[in-house]
Amino acid sequence: MAAVSYQVHCDGIDWAALKATLVEDDFDNERTPQEYEASFRNSHSVCVALSEGRIVGTARALSDGVCNAYIVDVWTHSSLRRQGIATRMMGLLLGRLQGQHVYLFTDDQVEFYRGLGFRPQAIGMSLVVGSWLGH
Ligand SMILES: CC(C)(COP(=O)(O)OP(=O)(O)OC[C@H]1O[C@@H](n2cnc3c(N)ncnc32)[C@H](O)[C@@H]1OP(=O)(O)O)[C@@H](O)C(=O)NCCC(=O)NCCS
């Protein structure tokens, strides 16, 4: 396996390449490259995994920096799964969220998140204001 490095900032990220990779790996949710950049730059913490110059993983956290945080965009490229990449990305994010209540909205990948210490919650509500991404 080629070496994987992890960066916790947005400098040098090719957002069009990220979009293309997510489309190819079937994990794009219709954001434009500019919207991906805004999502990541407006986050409290980000982690991007890189291998041979290509983005192979992402994770980011929204947070008030005090008590509440929310995890989104956790993804490892299909070809590199089960090698600890998402665990490492989540570790780097969670390390910046000490003392905070960290939320997650998913019923996918429960075993992965359980392994990190997350526990299911019985309640939750959500709303998309207007249409998705305003499109
Ligand atoms: C979920 C995801 C991010 C995990 O990435 P990853 O880099 O493969 O995760 P890791 O290698 O760090 O996995 C750590 C552990 O989590 C558990 N795990 C990870 N993927 C799993 C799967 N598909 N089924 C069961 N357990 C899984 C295993 O215990 C694994 O340890 P092991 O490989 O030693 O058994 C990746 O499968 C992915 O990108 N999926 C598609 C996108 C997605 O669903 N993201 C989450 C949306 S909320």
The ligand as an SDF file (V2000), in Angstrom:
LIG
                    3D

 48 50  0  0  0  0  0  0  0  0999 V2000
  -17.1730    4.0340    6.8200 C   0  0  0  0  0  0  0  0  0  0  0  0
  -15.8200    4.2800    6.1770 C   0  0  0  0  0  0  0  0  0  0  0  0
  -15.4840    5.7670    6.2500 C   0  0  0  0  0  0  0  0  0  0  0  0
  -14.7610    3.4730    6.9600 C   0  0  0  0  0  0  0  0  0  0  0  0
  -13.4940    3.8040    6.3950 O   0  0  0  0  0  0  0  0  0  0  0  0
  -12.2250    2.8630    6.5630 P   0  0  0  0  0  0  0  0  0  0  0  0
  -11.0340    3.6690    6.2640 O   0  0  0  0  0  0  0  0  0  0  0  0
  -12.4260    1.6230    5.7760 O   0  0  0  0  0  0  0  0  0  0  0  0
  -12.3300    2.5010    8.1190 O   0  0  0  0  0  0  0  0  0  0  0  0
  -11.2100    1.7970    9.0220 P   0  0  0  0  0  0  0  0  0  0  0  0
  -10.2770    0.9920    8.1980 O   0  0  0  0  0  0  0  0  0  0  0  0
  -10.6010    2.8310    9.8980 O   0  0  0  0  0  0  0  0  0  0  0  0
  -12.1190    0.8150    9.8850 O   0  0  0  0  0  0  0  0  0  0  0  0
  -11.9140    0.6410   11.2750 C   0  0  0  0  0  0  0  0  0  0  0  0
  -12.8360   -0.3950   11.7960 C   0  0  0  0  0  0  0  0  0  0  0  0
  -14.2060   -0.0170   11.6080 O   0  0  0  0  0  0  0  0  0  0  0  0
  -14.9950   -1.1900   11.3380 C   0  0  0  0  0  0  0  0  0  0  0  0
  -15.5020   -1.1110    9.9580 N   0  0  0  0  0  0  0  0  0  0  0  0
  -15.1140   -0.2740    8.9730 C   0  0  0  0  0  0  0  0  0  0  0  0
  -15.8430   -0.5020    7.8470 N   0  0  0  0  0  0  0  0  0  0  0  0
  -16.6960   -1.5090    8.1610 C   0  0  0  0  0  0  0  0  0  0  0  0
  -17.6790   -2.2060    7.4190 C   0  0  0  0  0  0  0  0  0  0  0  0
  -17.9700   -1.9030    6.1340 N   0  0  0  0  0  0  0  0  0  0  0  0
  -18.3870   -3.1870    8.0420 N   0  0  0  0  0  0  0  0  0  0  0  0
  -18.1210   -3.5130    9.3260 C   0  0  0  0  0  0  0  0  0  0  0  0
  -17.1770   -2.8940   10.0850 N   0  0  0  0  0  0  0  0  0  0  0  0
  -16.4810   -1.9060    9.5050 C   0  0  0  0  0  0  0  0  0  0  0  0
  -14.0490   -2.3870   11.4890 C   0  0  0  0  0  0  0  0  0  0  0  0
  -14.0840   -2.7690   12.8380 O   0  0  0  0  0  0  0  0  0  0  0  0
  -12.7090   -1.7580   11.1500 C   0  0  0  0  0  0  0  0  0  0  0  0
  -11.6440   -2.4490   11.7140 O   0  0  0  0  0  0  0  0  0  0  0  0
  -11.0590   -3.7800   10.9780 P   0  0  0  0  0  0  0  0  0  0  0  0
  -10.8720   -3.4300    9.5290 O   0  0  0  0  0  0  0  0  0  0  0  0
   -9.7910   -4.0330   11.7120 O   0  0  0  0  0  0  0  0  0  0  0  0
  -12.0960   -4.8470   11.1710 O   0  0  0  0  0  0  0  0  0  0  0  0
  -15.7880    3.7730    4.7000 C   0  0  0  0  0  0  0  0  0  0  0  0
  -16.3240    2.4550    4.6580 O   0  0  0  0  0  0  0  0  0  0  0  0
  -16.5660    4.6460    3.7450 C   0  0  0  0  0  0  0  0  0  0  0  0
  -16.0260    5.6450    3.2380 O   0  0  0  0  0  0  0  0  0  0  0  0
  -17.8410    4.2800    3.4560 N   0  0  0  0  0  0  0  0  0  0  0  0
  -18.6550    5.0080    2.5080 C   0  0  0  0  0  0  0  0  0  0  0  0
  -18.9820    6.3570    3.0390 C   0  0  0  0  0  0  0  0  0  0  0  0
  -19.7590    6.2710    4.3300 C   0  0  0  0  0  0  0  0  0  0  0  0
  -20.6660    5.4750    4.4940 O   0  0  0  0  0  0  0  0  0  0  0  0
  -19.3620    7.1560    5.2460 N   0  0  0  0  0  0  0  0  0  0  0  0
  -20.0200    7.2940    6.5280 C   0  0  0  0  0  0  0  0  0  0  0  0
  -21.2310    8.1290    6.3490 C   0  0  0  0  0  0  0  0  0  0  0  0
  -21.8210    8.7040    7.8890 S   0  0  0  0  0  0  0  0  0  0  0  0
  1  2  1  0
  2  3  1  0
  2  4  1  0
  2 36  1  0
  4  5  1  0
  5  6  1  0
  6  7  2  0
  6  8  1  0
  6  9  1  0
  9 10  1  0
 10 11  2  0
 10 12  1  0
 10 13  1  0
 13 14  1  0
 14 15  1  0
 15 16  1  0
 15 30  1  0
 16 17  1  0
 17 18  1  0
 17 28  1  0
 18 19  1  0
 18 27  1  0
 19 20  2  0
 20 21  1  0
 21 22  1  0
 21 27  2  0
 22 23  1  0
 22 24  2  0
 24 25  1  0
 25 26  2  0
 26 27  1  0
 28 29  1  0
 28 30  1  0
 30 31  1  0
 31 32  1  0
 32 33  2  0
 32 34  1  0
 32 35  1  0
 36 37  1  0
 36 38  1  0
 38 39  2  0
 38 40  1  0
 40 41  1  0
 41 42  1  0
 42 43  1  0
 43 44  2  0
 43 45  1  0
 45 46  1  0
 46 47  1  0
 47 48  1  0
M  END
$$$$
